[in-house]
């Protein structure tokens, strides 16, 4: 099971996510925000968007929105936007 272990705000609705398998990628949440679903409406506000946190490896906001790390990891992999950190020996 893949978990998000670190998340950083980059710009607009873009986050850099580091996963438990030593991979990372820049995830654009703008398509999600554009859906206008009730749980994502608060994310339109930049200050609210930046208040994300990680809980048990998932990307979360205080309104109860929780994004599955496996799904994000898979989407980034399918778009060839997943990179792997080189381990020093």
Buried (B, 14 or more C-beta within 10 A) or exposed (E): EBBBBEBEBEEEBEBEBBBEEEBBBBBBBEEBBEEEEEEBBBBEEEEBBEBBEBEEBBBBBEBEBEBEBBEBBEBBEEEEEBEEEEEEE
